[in-house]
């Protein structure tokens, strides 16, 4: 059992929840978490509780976006048939939509 933790809203969090994901799912979750600016715990809790996640653009988020776009560009150069890699297309779509929101 994990130790009790008092969070910023004065709630005791003493229950630990864990689950397994594939490497592709883990990468996608990590990308969503990093671009949200939240901790992984905060992000997952907000998503599970169907709460809105507001991204406040800053230089750190922009740097992370550029890093992911560079990785995706390299992946696209490597792939011959893009139709076979749905994960890459989903990641590109997410990043392009996020950049469009930041520009507005």
C-alpha positions as CSV (number, residue, x, y, z in Angstrom):
1,X,0.0,0.0,0.0
2,X,1.3,3.4,-0.9
3,X,1.9,6.2,1.6
4,X,-0.8,8.8,2.2
5,X,-0.2,12.0,0.1
6,X,-2.0,15.3,0.7
7,X,-2.6,17.0,-2.6
8,X,-3.0,20.7,-3.5
9,X,-6.8,20.5,-2.8
10,X,-6.2,19.0,0.7
11,X,-7.3,15.5,-0.3
12,X,-5.6,12.4,1.0
13,X,-4.5,10.1,-1.8
14,X,-3.6,6.8,-0.4
15,X,-4.9,4.4,-3.1
16,X,-2.6,3.4,-6.0
17,X,-4.1,2.6,-9.4
18,X,-2.1,0.9,-12.1
19,X,-2.6,-0.6,-15.6
20,X,-0.7,-2.0,-18.5
21,X,-0.5,-0.4,-22.0
22,X,1.4,-1.2,-25.2
23,X,4.6,0.7,-26.1
24,X,2.6,2.6,-28.8
25,X,-0.1,3.5,-26.3
26,X,2.5,4.6,-23.7
27,X,4.2,6.8,-26.2
28,X,0.9,8.4,-27.2
29,X,-0.1,8.9,-23.5
30,X,3.3,10.5,-22.8
31,X,2.9,12.8,-25.8
32,X,-0.5,13.9,-24.6
33,X,0.7,14.4,-21.0
34,X,3.8,16.4,-22.0
35,X,1.9,18.7,-24.4
36,X,-0.8,19.3,-21.7
37,X,1.7,20.8,-19.2
38,X,0.2,18.6,-16.4
39,X,1.8,15.7,-14.5
40,X,0.9,12.3,-15.7
41,X,-1.2,11.7,-12.6
42,X,-3.1,15.0,-13.0
43,X,-3.7,14.3,-16.7
44,X,-5.0,10.8,-16.3
45,X,-7.3,11.8,-13.4
46,X,-8.8,14.7,-15.4
47,X,-9.3,12.5,-18.4
48,X,-11.0,9.7,-16.3
49,X,-13.2,12.3,-14.6
50,X,-14.1,13.8,-18.1
51,X,-12.8,17.2,-17.0
52,X,-11.6,19.8,-19.6
53,X,-7.9,20.1,-20.0
54,X,-6.8,23.6,-20.8
55,X,-3.3,24.0,-22.3
56,X,-1.6,27.3,-21.5
57,X,1.0,27.8,-24.2
58,X,4.5,28.6,-23.0
59,X,8.1,28.1,-24.3
60,X,8.4,24.7,-22.7
61,X,5.2,23.4,-24.5
62,X,6.4,24.9,-27.7
63,X,9.8,23.2,-27.4
64,X,8.0,19.8,-26.7
65,X,5.8,20.3,-29.8
66,X,8.8,21.0,-31.9
67,X,10.5,17.9,-30.6
68,X,7.5,15.7,-31.4
69,X,7.1,17.2,-34.8
70,X,10.8,16.5,-35.5
71,X,10.3,12.9,-34.4
72,X,7.2,12.5,-36.6
73,X,9.0,14.0,-39.6
74,X,11.9,11.5,-39.2
75,X,9.3,8.7,-38.8
76,X,7.6,9.8,-42.0
77,X,10.9,9.7,-43.9
78,X,11.4,6.2,-42.7
79,X,7.9,4.9,-43.6
80,X,7.2,4.0,-47.2
81,X,3.5,3.4,-46.9
82,X,1.9,5.9,-44.5
83,X,-1.5,4.2,-44.7
84,X,-0.1,1.3,-42.6
85,X,0.9,3.5,-39.7
86,X,-2.3,4.8,-38.1
87,X,-0.5,5.8,-34.9
88,X,1.7,8.3,-36.8
89,X,-1.3,9.9,-38.5
90,X,-3.1,10.2,-35.2
91,X,-0.1,11.9,-33.6
92,X,0.3,14.3,-36.5
93,X,-3.3,15.2,-36.5
94,X,-3.2,15.8,-32.7
95,X,-0.1,18.0,-32.9
96,X,-1.5,20.1,-35.9
97,X,-4.8,20.7,-34.1
98,X,-2.9,21.7,-30.9
99,X,-0.7,24.1,-32.8
100,X,-3.8,25.6,-34.6
101,X,-5.4,26.2,-31.1
102,X,-2.3,27.8,-29.8
103,X,-2.1,30.2,-32.8
104,X,-5.8,31.3,-32.2
